[in-house]
Every structure is written in C-alpha cells, then in structure tokens.
C-alpha cells in the first residue's frame, strides 16, 4: 500500500480590526458608522442648536449696534455743563432744576391765578411789578441778616407764598411771592433755593464739596464759619449730595465722610452738624490732602475757602495750583474760591486764577459783612 505525504496545516489568520466577525448561530450585523453612534446622535443636535442660537444672538447684537450708530445718531447722552453760579441774568437759583413755590423741583412751576402773561421761564404764582431778580433779595420790605454760605440765588421770604420778591435789599423780607409769572394750568412744581453773600449759589451743581481752612489763623472765626456751613447744608435738597472737608495742622484732614459724598437727607445733615461741633482750628496750612480727598469723591463743584493764602511753610502756591491742574484735567470740576476776612493781595491773585481757570467764581468777604 502506497503512502501519501502529509499535507502542511492551513494557517489561521486573525480577523482584521473593524471587520465583521461571523457569529455562530445567527446572521451577521453590520458595524455602525460614526454619525450612527448613539452618543454622537445625542451630542450633535445639542451642539448644533447651541451654535445656531449663538449665531442668531450675535447677528441681533450687530443689528442693534448698527441701528444705534446709523439710524439714531442724534440720541446721545450729553455731559451736563456745570454753571458754578447763577446771576440775575440767568434767573432764579440754578441748583434747583425747576424753580417755583410748590416744593417740587422735578416739575415745572405752573400757576392757576393768571390765565394770561405767563412764560415758560417764569416760576411765580403772582407777577411782580418788575421781572428783575435781585441777587440775594427775598421780598419787598425790611432787610435781614446776611448769610455766609448759600447755594441758591434767592432766599425765600416769609410771606404767603415763596418767591423772589421785588425788594431792594438782601435778606429775609416779608415778600408776597411775586416774581416772573409761571405758565397757567394745574398748580404745582418748582422749589426755592437760598443764597448767601460768601459762597454764593451752587449754579446747577448737584454734587458739592466745601473745602475749608481750619488752621490756627481761623481759631476766632470757626464759630461763624460753622454756623454758616450749617445754614448752607440745611438748604440743600434731597436730590443733591455734599461733603464738608477741613484742612488743618499741616497735612491733616477732617471730613463729614472720608469715603463718599452724603445725600442731602435729614439724617446726613444731622450727622454733618455733629461733625462740625467737634472741629477745632490748629496748625499750619497744607490744603493739598483735603483737595485730593474732595476730587476723589467726584463733585461737580468745589468751594475752596481760606482766610488768606493757600501757601505756608509747608506748601507753595505753585504746588497747590499744579496739584489742582493734575486732579482736574479739562477743568470739568468748577472751583469757587473764597478769601475769608483776612485780605492778601498775592493770595487774591492765586485764588482768582484758580476760579477763572476752572470756570468758577472768586469773592472776598469780610466777617463784618455777615451781620451775625
């Protein structure tokens, strides 16, 4: 019997990765593609939705910006021009948005007494014999005591209605409420603001800081200064804000609030009056730290008061004016300067220049002018 040679074994090859592997006992199932994976089918629609909504949002923002820049170019927020003081030509106190006898500064003054003759610039219920507004006048009749500090152009009289009156002297007369006649209609609107011969009026400023001298030379004058500061603060309206800052004993500073302006509420005024009670005058002059604190609270208007020069052994006038220029670029903050009682020609030149450069006002006032 012939023998046949043995055949070599057939090599077994491993299935390639990704190839279908035949399964015993059933048909073969095709493999799933990438986009057929369950996880992909869950995530892709979500991501697509997010991208579509983000694109719509971006297009909406771009459309609004385009509309605002091209279709409504005239609607822009204008920066308020601060008027440091009102004058007779400008009418009643600029610190009050709408002047009138009804204690509502946010509404235009309206009267119901005279159907004819009223003007949009008027504010009184009764027409005065003359429409000239006397600086500091309050009413027809006797003169009264002047005040050191005030923030309006007219002091209210004690008559039936508040008003400017037609008196020839300053002070608190018995005015009848007459003045430039307001428009006719349902009565209401307007408020009266006070005025004083030293600090004048606050123009249309709403954020006001008093920076005052409390050095040794002011020792005998502090009582009257405190009283006048109280009168000024007491006259502020709730929509205004304020602070009182004293410089004394070199670089030292005292303030009613060291961090921010105070709203002109009754509580804030009471706290400011308590603060004034504790202030004493001492030391040499260095107004720069007090000025820095005032500017840090972003006022519209600063009153800078000294009983002489701003210089001393500690500072020169140039250092003070250079610091003011540094703190007030563009002179957006107006500065009214006051030389109180002690007159110095050199100091007057410096303080006049500070006021002029910033669009403010300068005045010299003697203590004997105050009638206290």
C-alpha positions, 0 to 999 in steps of 0.5 A: 500500500502506497503512502501519501505525504502529509499535507502542511496545516492551513494557517489561521489568520486573525480577523482584521480590526473593524471587520465583521466577525461571523457569529455562530448561530445567527446572521451577521450585523453590520458595524455602525458608522460614526454619525450612527453612534448613539452618543454622537446622535445625542451630542450633535443636535445639542451642539448644533442648536447651541451654535445656531442660537449663538449665531442668531444672538450675535447677528441681533447684537450687530443689528442693534449696534448698527441701528444705534450708530446709523439710524439714531445718531442724534440720541446721545447722552450729553455731559451736563455743563456745570454753571458754578453760579447763577446771576440775575441774568440767568434767573432764579437759583440754578441748583434747583432744576425747576424753580417755583413755590410748590416744593417740587423741583422735578416739575415745572412751576405752573400757576392757576391765578393768571390765565394770561402773561405767563412764560415758560421761564417764569416760576411765580404764582403772582407777577411782580411789578418788575421781572428783575431778580435781585441777587440775594433779595427775598421780598419787598420790605425790611432787610435781614441778616446776611448769610455766609454760605448759600447755594441758591440765588434767592432766599425765600421770604416769609410771606404767603407764598415763596418767591423772589420778591421785588425788594431792594435789599438782601435778606429775609423780607416779608415778600408776597411771592411775586416774581416772573409769572409761571405758565397757567394750568394745574398748580404745582412744581418748582422749589426755592433755593437760598443764597448767601453773600460768601459762597454764593449759589451752587449754579446747577451743581448737584454734587458739592464739596466745601473745602475749608481752612481750619488752621490756627489763623481761623481759631476766632472765626470757626464759630461763624464759619460753622454756623454758616456751613450749617445754614448752607447744608440745611438748604440743600435738597434731597436730590443733591449730595455734599461733603464738608472737608477741613484742612488743618495742622499741616497735612491733616484732614477732617471730613463729614465722610472720608469715603463718599459724598452724603445725600442731602437727607435729614439724617446726613445733615444731622450727622454733618452738624455733629461733625462740625461741633467737634472741629477745632482750628490748629496748625499750619496750612497744607490744603493739598490732602483735603483737595485730593480727598474732595476730587476723589469723591467726584463733585461737580463743584468745589468751594475752596475757602481760606482766610488768606493764602493757600501757601505756608511753610509747608506748601507753595502756591505753585504746588497747590495750583499744579496739584489742582491742574493734575486732579482736574484735567479739562477743568470739568470740576468748577472751583469757587474760591473764597478769601475769608476776612483776612485780605492778601493781595498775592493770595487774591491773585492765586485764588482768582486764577484758580476760579477763572481757570476752572470756570468758577467764581472768586469773592472776598468777604469780610466777617463784618459783612455777615451781620451775625 
